[in-house]
Amino acid sequence: MKGVSERFREKNRGSLPQIRPWLLLLLATVWGSVLGQDFQAFLNRVNSLPPDQRGAVVDSFMATVPAFPFIEGDSLVHFIYRGAATSVSVPGDFNGWNASAWPMTNLFGTNFWYRTTTFEDDARLDYKFVLNGNNWILDPRNPHQVLGGFGPNSELRMPEYVPPPEVNFQPGIPHGTFKDTVFFSTHLGNSRLVRVYLPPGYATTTRRYPVLLVHDGLDYINLAAANNILDYLIFHQRIEPIMAVFVPPVNRNQEYAGSLMGAFTSFIVQELMPWVDGRFRTETDPDRRAVMGASNGGNISLWLALTHPEVFGNVAAQSSNVIASVSSGFQNKPQLDLRIYLDLGTYDIPVLIPLVRNLVGILQSKNYALRYQEFHEGHSWGNWRAHIDDALEFFFPALPTALPTPTQPASAPEGFLLFPNYPNPFNPITNITFRLSRSARVTLDVFDAQGERVRRLLEGRRGPGTYRLQWDGTGQDGRPVASGIYIYRLTADQARASGKMLLVR
């Protein structure tokens, strides 16, 4: 990686002969011996100069820095502002958006302000500058912005952060369509706009579709580009085609985590979902329905799955609030037939972090089908939109198109099919799909390369149909197993079939 001084020389190679000798000597001294080292050396050098020479050195620095904020190595970050001000600070995800928590330092004798800190090499965080204690602005030299609930924010992207391509509109792929309805709830006594996403091809087929219900629905569209994400994932066959129902709140805190939770639950279960089923071609099995939300929207999503697993068999809660009745409900009830996706930002709202981690512990202790992830991000739409795909691939992975295994036994029940796992290789979750045309007693086991069974995923009688299970790379004791080749074996009555898969950590 080229140093700042080297980039400065390249940038100005064609014009250096025209620079006056005394200025050339000054620049060579400053940049060759100082900025080739580090930012602190630059500060030391400027502080050593007479006040009338400092501005020229700062000018050269600002013209040469490749990007703002200025990142050295993979973790050291320098927030930089240049302009007239009596004070400048940096509020953001990392300090609770406190306008006075991170004051910037003025380089004496200049209008150059800076704040130096460290972050993880894959962090992504929202921030702004505050001038003179009350003027909130975007970082004028940072082109990266992200929408938030109170308007756009500047976006710090550390070197190993990978922007999610699925959030961008892709003009060259098929797009779903929206159907809008103003829906009146008798349980709540109010109306709201409900927006239904129909996947590409809906109008030209007769098939039925899985359903995703999304709280803070219009924000998930406007701030998280959820329709772009659905289009992208469906087109690239990362999920099967699904419908999505986007529902906004009217009295958000009360409906999602307060006194109206009961009435709101009745609205969803007794009014909205029956209307969706009557109006559109939906699949009604709870395994084919998911509910999703963020923050308090995650809380009501967990509550709906907890109290009505016969309606929603999948739930995703991002940076979720978890009220006591939700955590105690999962603790005290027998294990429910649910798949649960949770994620959290390490720079999230501090009070939420122990609530989510406590819920994770409860769910793990009860052996729920759980996918949990933490990211070096904050409580923001920039965080949540990047991980919608993780939840949807957990719930609705695209069915493999491969033929049954060639070792399929002739004695198997008619239509006994075991499909190759997907994805393969994987880390740490893979999907295993099989199909029965008649009832059979079924077991599905995972063995290591030495033939030792490490996990039983399924045991019991199953009727005709297609079944999809997931293995999360853990053994029967819930601990992660090592990378390597594993065998999955399906037994249906007296017939067996197996496949090979590769876990790469």
JOKAMO-V179936 format. One record per backbone hydrogen bond with DSSP energy under -1.0 kcal/mol. NH is the residue of the N-H (numbers start at 0). CO is the residue of the C=O. E is the energy in kcal/mol with one decimal. If there is no record, write none. Layout:
BEGIN
NH CO E
NH CO E
END
This chain:
BEGIN
6 2 -2.2
7 3 -2.3
8 4 -2.1
9 5 -2.2
10 6 -2.7
11 7 -1.7
12 9 -1.0
15 11 -1.4
17 14 -1.5
18 15 -1.8
23 19 -2.7
24 20 -2.4
25 21 -1.7
26 22 -3.0
27 23 -2.7
28 24 -2.2
29 25 -2.7
30 26 -3.0
31 27 -1.7
32 28 -1.3
33 29 -1.5
36 33 -2.4
37 33 -1.0
41 37 -1.5
42 38 -2.3
43 39 -2.6
44 40 -2.6
45 41 -2.6
46 42 -2.5
47 43 -1.0
48 45 -1.4
52 49 -2.2
56 52 -1.1
57 53 -2.3
58 54 -2.5
59 55 -2.0
60 56 -2.2
61 57 -2.8
62 58 -1.9
64 60 -2.2
69 77 -2.0
71 75 -2.6
75 71 -1.7
76 116 -3.1
77 69 -2.6
78 114 -2.9
80 112 -2.2
82 110 -2.2
88 129 -1.7
89 101 -2.1
92 125 -2.2
94 91 -1.6
96 91 -2.5
100 97 -1.1
103 87 -3.4
104 113 -3.3
106 111 -3.0
109 106 -1.8
112 80 -3.1
113 104 -1.9
114 78 -1.9
116 76 -2.5
118 74 -1.9
122 119 -1.8
123 375 -2.0
124 155 -1.8
126 153 -2.1
127 90 -2.2
128 136 -2.7
129 88 -2.0
130 134 -2.8
131 86 -2.9
133 130 -1.5
134 130 -2.2
136 128 -3.0
141 138 -1.6
145 152 -2.3
147 150 -1.2
150 147 -1.6
152 145 -2.7
153 126 -2.0
154 143 -2.3
155 124 -3.2
157 122 -2.4
159 120 -3.2
160 157 -2.0
166 163 -1.1
167 164 -1.3
172 169 -1.3
176 197 -2.2
178 195 -2.2
180 193 -2.3
182 191 -3.1
184 189 -2.9
188 184 -1.9
191 182 -1.7
193 180 -3.4
194 245 -2.2
195 178 -2.8
196 243 -3.6
197 176 -3.0
201 198 -2.0
204 201 -1.1
208 280 -1.8
210 287 -2.0
211 242 -1.7
212 289 -3.0
213 244 -3.2
214 291 -2.7
216 246 -2.2
219 215 -2.1
220 216 -1.2
221 217 -3.2
222 218 -2.9
223 218 -1.2
225 219 -2.3
228 224 -2.0
229 225 -2.5
230 226 -2.5
231 227 -2.5
232 228 -2.8
233 229 -2.4
234 230 -2.4
235 231 -2.4
236 233 -1.4
237 232 -2.8
238 232 -1.2
239 395 -2.0
242 209 -2.8
243 196 -1.8
244 211 -3.3
245 194 -3.3
246 213 -2.9
254 250 -3.0
255 251 -2.7
256 252 -2.0
257 253 -1.4
259 253 -1.2
260 257 -1.6
263 259 -2.9
264 260 -2.5
265 261 -2.1
266 262 -2.1
267 263 -2.3
268 264 -2.9
269 265 -2.5
270 266 -1.1
271 266 -3.1
272 267 -2.6
274 270 -1.6
275 271 -2.6
276 272 -2.5
277 273 -2.0
278 274 -1.9
279 275 -2.5
281 279 -1.3
282 208 -2.4
287 284 -2.3
288 285 -1.7
289 210 -2.3
290 313 -1.7
291 212 -2.6
292 315 -1.5
294 317 -2.7
296 293 -2.3
298 294 -1.3
299 295 -2.0
300 296 -1.4
301 297 -2.5
302 298 -2.3
303 299 -2.4
304 300 -2.1
305 301 -2.5
306 302 -2.7
307 303 -2.1
310 307 -1.8
311 307 -2.1
312 285 -2.2
314 338 -2.2
315 290 -2.6
316 340 -2.4
317 292 -2.4
318 342 -2.1
320 294 -1.6
325 322 -1.2
326 322 -1.9
327 323 -2.8
328 324 -1.1
329 325 -2.1
330 326 -1.9
331 327 -2.8
332 328 -2.0
337 335 -2.1
338 312 -2.1
339 368 -2.8
340 314 -2.9
341 370 -2.6
342 316 -1.4
343 372 -1.6
345 374 -3.0
346 376 -2.6
347 344 -1.8
351 348 -1.6
352 348 -1.1
355 351 -2.5
356 352 -2.3
357 353 -2.3
358 354 -1.9
359 355 -2.5
360 356 -2.0
361 357 -1.9
362 358 -2.8
363 359 -2.6
364 360 -2.1
365 361 -1.2
366 363 -1.5
367 362 -2.4
369 367 -1.2
370 339 -2.5
372 341 -1.7
374 343 -2.4
376 374 -2.4
379 377 -1.5
383 379 -2.2
384 380 -2.6
386 383 -1.6
390 386 -1.4
391 387 -2.3
392 388 -2.6
393 389 -1.2
394 390 -1.9
395 391 -3.4
404 417 -1.1
407 404 -1.6
411 408 -1.3
415 412 -2.1
416 434 -2.2
418 432 -2.6
421 430 -2.1
425 501 -1.9
429 470 -2.0
430 421 -2.4
431 468 -3.2
433 466 -2.3
434 416 -2.6
435 464 -2.7
439 461 -2.2
441 459 -3.0
442 490 -2.0
443 457 -2.0
444 488 -2.3
445 454 -2.8
446 486 -3.3
447 451 -2.6
450 447 -2.0
453 445 -2.8
454 445 -1.5
456 443 -2.6
457 443 -1.3
459 441 -2.1
461 439 -2.7
464 435 -2.7
466 433 -3.2
468 431 -2.9
470 429 -2.3
474 478 -2.8
475 453 -1.6
477 474 -2.0
480 472 -2.6
483 502 -2.2
485 500 -2.9
486 446 -2.8
487 498 -2.3
488 444 -2.6
489 496 -3.1
490 442 -2.7
491 494 -2.3
492 440 -2.9
494 491 -2.2
496 489 -2.0
498 487 -2.2
500 485 -2.7
502 483 -2.8
503 425 -2.5
END
